[in-house]
Amino acid sequence: MTLKIIPFVLGPLTNNTYLLVDEASGEAIVIDPSFGIKAVIDELDRHQWKLSRILLTHAHFDHVAGVPALVQVFHPAPLVELHADDAPLYAANGNAELFGFHIDPLPPISHELKHQGVIKFGNTDIEVRHAPGHTAGHVIFYISKLATAAPICPVEIINCLPIVFVRKFSHCPSKRSSSAGMGRKRRSALK
């Protein structure tokens, strides 16, 4: 297996951003690029990895703030991928202004993520699972050969982190997902 996962904690809200690399091809994916994306750009440049995609679990401003820089720096520009249900939030710059933040205008979405869609990445399949709750278009990315998904919370963490790679699924208690209907939707996304 040649998949490498490099975590970064970035920006004023200490967001988790992930760099996935297929070492055989040198192709790379960034998940949820936040503020302070220069650290990821430097890592990509240092290894001469080719950024092909930006995958967004959702469109809150702290998960999309680094998208404009990545699209401007890398040529050809990487695909920007998001679930359609979060397109209005993305179009509103993730509501950054409501929270007193500024982010550069976001580039158009290149590809719409769909539930149970599969992203081919080297010899790795990354399955998209729609998991609404945090936002209407929230998704997780499941890598079956690693039994790993993002975002998943360890049981001991009370508030869900945007992305945590773990070896097993666990339930993440959250006040935001307390409705029975939403809980059923989230559980079905993990199947």
PLY file of the C-alpha trace (Angstrom):
ply
format ascii 1.0
element vertex 191
property float x
property float y
property float z
element edge 190
property int vertex1
property int vertex2
end_header
0.00 0.00 0.00
1.33 3.41 -0.92
-1.19 5.71 0.75
0.29 8.26 3.14
-1.91 10.43 5.39
-0.32 13.59 6.81
-2.35 15.57 9.38
-2.02 19.33 9.90
-3.61 21.50 12.59
-4.04 24.93 11.03
-5.39 28.40 11.56
-6.89 30.38 14.42
-9.57 27.73 15.03
-7.01 24.87 15.04
-8.69 22.96 12.22
-7.63 19.54 11.05
-6.50 19.52 7.43
-5.27 16.32 5.82
-2.85 15.67 3.00
-3.29 12.28 1.35
-0.48 11.12 -0.91
-0.25 8.19 -3.29
3.49 7.63 -2.99
3.70 5.51 -6.14
2.40 8.27 -8.40
3.18 11.37 -6.33
-0.46 12.43 -6.62
-1.95 14.27 -3.63
-5.34 15.25 -2.21
-6.01 17.90 0.44
-9.06 17.48 2.68
-10.59 20.58 4.29
-7.88 23.21 3.65
-8.11 25.79 6.42
-6.38 29.08 7.19
-2.59 28.77 7.22
-2.53 26.45 4.20
1.07 27.51 3.42
2.32 24.65 5.60
0.57 22.17 3.31
1.80 23.96 0.18
5.36 23.81 1.53
5.02 20.05 2.17
3.68 19.47 -1.35
6.54 21.52 -2.85
9.22 19.88 -0.68
8.30 16.44 -2.05
7.21 17.64 -5.50
3.83 15.98 -5.07
1.09 16.87 -7.58
-2.10 18.20 -6.01
-5.00 16.82 -8.05
-8.01 17.30 -5.76
-9.40 19.28 -2.86
-12.07 17.31 -1.00
-14.40 19.21 1.30
-16.30 17.47 4.09
-18.49 20.57 4.33
-18.44 24.27 3.45
-17.95 26.08 6.74
-15.42 28.88 6.27
-12.78 27.24 8.46
-12.79 24.20 6.16
-12.60 26.10 2.87
-10.38 29.10 3.69
-7.32 27.54 2.02
-9.08 26.59 -1.23
-8.32 29.85 -3.12
-4.58 29.66 -2.36
-4.33 26.01 -3.44
-6.16 26.70 -6.70
-3.95 29.74 -7.40
-0.63 28.05 -6.60
-0.99 24.70 -8.37
-1.20 24.24 -12.14
-3.21 22.64 -13.45
-5.62 23.74 -10.73
-6.84 20.88 -8.53
-10.49 19.82 -8.69
-12.60 21.27 -5.88
-15.18 18.72 -4.72
-18.19 19.25 -2.44
-21.66 17.78 -1.88
-24.39 19.81 -3.65
-26.35 20.37 -0.43
-23.51 22.59 0.81
-23.26 24.64 -2.42
-25.27 27.60 -0.99
-23.00 27.75 2.07
-19.91 27.56 -0.18
-21.32 30.36 -2.38
-21.62 32.48 0.79
-17.88 31.95 1.53
-18.79 29.54 4.31
-20.47 32.39 6.23
-17.03 33.72 7.22
-18.24 37.30 7.54
-20.90 36.30 10.09
-18.10 35.20 12.40
-15.79 38.16 11.75
-13.45 36.33 9.39
-12.45 37.18 5.85
-11.57 34.61 3.23
-10.73 35.22 -0.41
-13.52 34.53 -2.91
-13.91 30.80 -3.46
-13.41 29.27 -6.92
-16.26 27.32 -8.49
-16.90 23.73 -7.45
-15.41 21.39 -10.08
-17.19 18.21 -9.11
-20.23 17.34 -7.00
-19.68 14.63 -4.40
-22.47 12.05 -4.22
-23.39 9.53 -1.54
-21.62 6.22 -2.20
-19.58 7.78 -4.99
-16.05 6.44 -5.28
-12.95 8.56 -5.78
-10.11 6.60 -7.39
-6.80 7.66 -5.92
-3.87 5.53 -7.06
-4.71 2.00 -5.92
-7.03 3.36 -3.19
-10.79 3.79 -3.39
-12.22 6.59 -1.26
-15.97 6.23 -0.77
-18.11 9.30 -0.19
-20.83 8.95 2.45
-23.37 11.71 2.89
-23.74 12.37 6.63
-25.91 15.49 7.08
-26.13 17.04 10.49
-23.19 19.38 10.96
-24.26 20.90 7.63
-26.81 19.74 5.06
-24.11 18.53 2.68
-21.66 17.12 5.22
-19.82 14.01 4.03
-17.28 11.56 5.35
-14.65 9.84 3.26
-14.32 6.11 3.88
-11.19 4.16 2.93
-12.24 0.53 3.19
-8.80 -1.05 2.90
-7.75 0.91 5.97
-11.14 0.63 7.73
-10.73 4.39 8.13
-13.18 7.22 7.72
-13.13 10.96 8.12
-14.72 12.59 10.09
-15.22 10.21 13.00
-14.94 11.08 16.69
-13.37 8.94 19.36
-15.88 8.27 22.12
-13.93 10.30 24.67
-14.25 13.51 22.62
-17.50 15.28 23.43
-17.61 17.74 20.53
-16.95 16.32 17.08
-13.72 17.37 15.44
-13.94 18.08 11.70
-11.76 15.11 10.76
-10.18 12.37 12.83
-8.78 9.25 11.21
-9.44 6.18 13.32
-9.28 2.44 12.77
-12.82 1.76 14.04
-16.11 3.56 13.83
-17.37 5.01 17.06
-20.40 7.06 17.93
-19.82 10.75 18.50
-22.33 12.27 20.90
-23.32 15.73 19.78
-26.07 18.13 20.77
-26.38 19.09 17.11
-27.44 15.58 16.08
-29.97 14.89 18.80
-33.04 14.54 16.57
-34.03 10.93 15.97
-34.39 11.45 12.22
-30.94 12.97 11.83
-29.45 10.17 13.92
-30.97 7.60 11.55
-29.58 9.47 8.55
-26.09 9.55 10.09
-26.16 5.85 10.98
-27.30 4.93 7.47
-24.38 6.89 6.01
-21.98 4.60 7.85
-23.45 1.48 6.22
0 1
1 2
2 3
3 4
4 5
5 6
6 7
7 8
8 9
9 10
10 11
11 12
12 13
13 14
14 15
15 16
16 17
17 18
18 19
19 20
20 21
21 22
22 23
23 24
24 25
25 26
26 27
27 28
28 29
29 30
30 31
31 32
32 33
33 34
34 35
35 36
36 37
37 38
38 39
39 40
40 41
41 42
42 43
43 44
44 45
45 46
46 47
47 48
48 49
49 50
50 51
51 52
52 53
53 54
54 55
55 56
56 57
57 58
58 59
59 60
60 61
61 62
62 63
63 64
64 65
65 66
66 67
67 68
68 69
69 70
70 71
71 72
72 73
73 74
74 75
75 76
76 77
77 78
78 79
79 80
80 81
81 82
82 83
83 84
84 85
85 86
86 87
87 88
88 89
89 90
90 91
91 92
92 93
93 94
94 95
95 96
96 97
97 98
98 99
99 100
100 101
101 102
102 103
103 104
104 105
105 106
106 107
107 108
108 109
109 110
110 111
111 112
112 113
113 114
114 115
115 116
116 117
117 118
118 119
119 120
120 121
121 122
122 123
123 124
124 125
125 126
126 127
127 128
128 129
129 130
130 131
131 132
132 133
133 134
134 135
135 136
136 137
137 138
138 139
139 140
140 141
141 142
142 143
143 144
144 145
145 146
146 147
147 148
148 149
149 150
150 151
151 152
152 153
153 154
154 155
155 156
156 157
157 158
158 159
159 160
160 161
161 162
162 163
163 164
164 165
165 166
166 167
167 168
168 169
169 170
170 171
171 172
172 173
173 174
174 175
175 176
176 177
177 178
178 179
179 180
180 181
181 182
182 183
183 184
184 185
185 186
186 187
187 188
188 189
189 190
